[in-house]
Amino acid sequence: MTETERRIVAVWAADVAERVLLLFEREAPADDRARDAIARTRAFARGELTAAEEIRRRFVAGRAAASAQTPVGRAAARSAAQAAGVAHMGAHALGAAAYAAVAVGLARPDDLTATTTEIEAQRELLGPEAAAALRTLPPLGTDTAGPLGPGLLASGVLGDVIRTLQARLT
């Protein structure tokens, strides 16, 4: 993805991460790293921060997951961290969406449609330019490196969410 496309996709990544931010903040109210990551993602999208600045800071929000007490809070923090990673690689937007959907599903274990409903809500937030940029990414698991490679995002529920999102981009 070009930097311009990453800036467009960053808006969506920040939006989906913000949807679950309170799930993290309820568990770690004194930890502002996830909120800061979302704010920085929005600042990057507006052109106020450079990719180089954000590449160096992208792991800060990821460390916030350790402040969470449950898998729900950790997933919400990781959604913000993935959003922050969009400055480096646009594919992290799909990671932000996947972690957000997982957080929602974990937060509502009795609602068998919670994850699917969250995916649909995320798709509704996705503008045509961001969708076009996301369509340029390789299918999950086919790239040998990067966020969409055969690693963590390609497995389990995270992988299922990303595959669903990618299928619905067409």
C-alpha positions as CSV (number, residue, x, y, z in Angstrom):
1,M,0.0,0.0,0.0
2,T,1.1,3.5,-0.7
3,E,1.5,6.0,2.2
4,T,-1.6,7.8,0.9
5,E,-3.6,4.5,1.0
6,R,-2.3,3.7,4.5
7,R,-3.5,7.1,5.7
8,I,-7.0,6.4,4.3
9,V,-7.1,2.9,5.9
10,A,-5.8,4.3,9.2
11,V,-9.0,6.2,9.7
12,W,-11.0,2.9,9.5
13,A,-8.5,1.1,11.7
14,A,-8.8,3.8,14.4
15,D,-12.6,3.6,14.1
16,V,-12.7,-0.1,14.7
17,A,-10.2,0.0,17.5
18,E,-12.1,2.8,19.2
19,R,-15.3,0.7,19.2
20,V,-13.6,-1.6,21.8
21,L,-11.4,0.9,23.6
22,L,-13.7,1.0,26.7
23,L,-13.3,-2.8,27.1
24,F,-9.6,-2.2,27.7
25,E,-10.1,1.0,29.8
26,R,-12.5,-0.6,32.2
27,E,-9.7,-3.0,33.1
28,A,-6.8,-0.5,33.0
29,P,-8.2,3.0,33.6
30,A,-4.8,4.5,34.3
31,D,-3.2,3.1,31.2
32,D,-3.6,5.6,28.3
33,R,-1.4,3.8,25.8
34,A,-4.3,2.3,23.8
35,R,-6.2,5.6,23.6
36,D,-2.9,7.4,22.7
37,A,-2.3,4.8,19.9
38,I,-5.7,5.5,18.4
39,A,-5.2,9.3,18.6
40,R,-1.8,8.9,16.9
41,T,-3.3,6.7,14.2
42,R,-5.8,9.5,13.5
43,A,-3.0,12.1,13.5
44,F,-1.1,9.9,11.0
45,A,-4.2,9.7,8.9
46,R,-4.5,13.5,8.8
47,G,-0.9,13.8,7.8
48,E,0.2,15.3,11.1
49,L,2.7,12.5,11.9
50,T,5.1,10.7,9.6
51,A,5.3,7.0,9.0
52,A,8.9,7.0,10.4
53,E,7.7,8.5,13.6
54,E,4.9,6.0,14.0
55,I,7.1,3.0,13.0
56,R,9.2,3.6,16.1
57,R,6.2,4.0,18.4
58,R,4.0,1.2,17.1
59,F,4.9,-1.3,19.8
60,V,3.9,1.0,22.7
61,A,0.2,0.2,22.5
62,G,0.9,-3.5,22.2
63,R,2.6,-3.4,25.6
64,A,-0.7,-2.0,27.1
65,A,-2.2,-5.5,26.7
66,A,-0.2,-6.6,29.7
67,S,-2.2,-4.1,31.8
68,A,-5.4,-5.9,31.0
69,Q,-6.8,-8.5,33.3
70,T,-8.8,-10.6,30.9
71,P,-8.6,-11.8,27.3
72,V,-11.2,-9.2,26.4
73,G,-9.1,-6.3,27.6
74,R,-6.0,-7.7,26.0
75,A,-7.8,-8.1,22.6
76,A,-9.0,-4.5,22.8
77,A,-5.5,-3.2,23.5
78,R,-4.1,-5.3,20.7
79,S,-6.7,-3.8,18.3
80,A,-5.3,-0.3,19.2
81,A,-1.8,-1.6,18.7
82,Q,-2.6,-3.0,15.3
83,A,-4.3,0.3,14.3
84,A,-1.0,2.1,15.2
85,G,0.8,-0.3,13.0
86,V,-1.0,0.9,9.9
87,A,1.6,3.7,9.5
88,H,4.1,0.9,8.9
89,M,2.0,-1.6,7.0
90,G,-1.6,-1.2,5.9
91,A,-2.4,-4.8,6.5
92,H,-2.4,-4.0,10.2
93,A,-5.8,-2.5,9.7
94,L,-7.2,-6.0,9.2
95,G,-5.5,-7.0,12.5
96,A,-7.1,-4.1,14.3
97,A,-10.5,-5.2,13.0
98,A,-9.9,-8.8,13.9
99,Y,-8.8,-8.1,17.5
100,A,-11.8,-5.7,17.9
101,A,-14.2,-8.4,16.7
102,V,-12.5,-11.0,19.0
103,A,-12.8,-8.6,21.9
104,V,-16.6,-8.1,21.3
105,G,-17.1,-11.9,21.0
106,L,-15.2,-12.5,24.2
107,A,-17.1,-9.7,26.0
108,R,-20.5,-11.3,25.0
109,P,-19.9,-15.1,25.3
110,D,-23.6,-15.8,25.4
111,D,-24.3,-14.0,22.1
112,L,-23.3,-16.4,19.3
113,T,-23.7,-13.6,16.8
114,A,-21.5,-11.0,18.5
115,T,-18.4,-11.5,16.4
116,T,-20.4,-11.6,13.2
117,T,-22.4,-8.5,14.1
118,E,-19.1,-6.7,14.9
119,I,-17.7,-7.6,11.5
120,E,-20.8,-6.2,9.8
121,A,-20.6,-3.0,11.9
122,Q,-16.9,-2.7,10.8
123,R,-17.8,-3.2,7.2
124,E,-20.4,-0.4,7.4
125,L,-17.7,2.0,8.6
126,L,-15.5,1.1,5.7
127,G,-15.5,3.8,3.0
128,P,-15.0,3.0,-0.7
129,E,-11.4,4.3,-0.8
130,A,-10.4,2.3,2.2
131,A,-12.1,-0.8,0.8
132,A,-10.2,-0.3,-2.5
133,A,-6.9,0.0,-0.6
134,L,-7.6,-3.1,1.4
135,R,-8.4,-5.1,-1.7
136,T,-4.8,-4.6,-2.9
137,L,-3.6,-6.7,0.0
138,P,-2.8,-10.4,-0.6
139,P,-5.2,-13.0,0.8
140,L,-4.4,-13.9,4.4
141,G,-1.8,-16.6,4.7
142,T,-0.5,-16.3,1.1
143,D,2.2,-13.7,1.8
144,T,5.5,-15.1,3.2
145,A,6.1,-12.1,5.4
146,G,4.2,-9.3,7.1
147,P,1.0,-9.2,9.1
148,L,-0.9,-11.3,6.6
149,G,1.7,-14.0,6.5
150,P,1.4,-17.5,8.1
151,G,1.6,-16.1,11.7
152,L,-0.7,-15.2,14.5
153,L,-3.2,-13.2,12.5
154,A,-3.7,-16.2,10.1
155,S,-4.8,-18.6,12.8
156,G,-7.9,-19.2,14.9
157,V,-10.6,-16.7,15.3
158,L,-8.3,-13.8,14.2
159,G,-7.8,-15.6,10.9
160,D,-11.5,-16.4,10.5
161,V,-12.3,-12.7,11.0
162,I,-9.8,-11.5,8.5
163,R,-10.8,-14.1,5.9
164,T,-14.4,-13.0,6.3
165,L,-13.5,-9.3,6.0
166,Q,-11.3,-10.0,2.9
167,A,-14.1,-12.0,1.3
168,R,-16.6,-9.2,1.9
169,L,-14.3,-6.6,0.3
170,T,-15.0,-7.9,-3.2
